[in-house]
Amino acid sequence: MNPVNYIYLAALLFTIGAAGVLIRRNAIIVFMSVELMLNACNLTLVAFSRLHGNLDGQIIAFFTMVVAAAEVVVGLAIIVSLFRIRHSASVDDASLMKL
């Protein structure tokens, strides 16, 4: 398969993720959309790595997945604490957590 097809797929996934971040108000949906955008960037890194014939993009994608896993832990903890306090996972209620 041509690496350009992977880049088109990554652009489509990134666009869907960006639309989810901009349109939705639920924190979990926004969080999943950010993860979708990160995965689209990883797909682009791997496609360009394969196109150029080296492993640099694949190594960077691996480290990006490690950082994304840490982000999931911290992000879900924040979402759970927001839900416990406000009984809602709306992004609009997040500003109410300030003291």
Buried (B, 14 or more C-beta within 10 A) or exposed (E): EEBEEBBEBBEEBBEEBBEBBEEBEBBBBBBBBBBBBBBBBBBBBBBBBBBEEEEEBBEBBEEBEEEBEEBEEEBEEEBEEBBEEBEBBBBEBBEEEEE
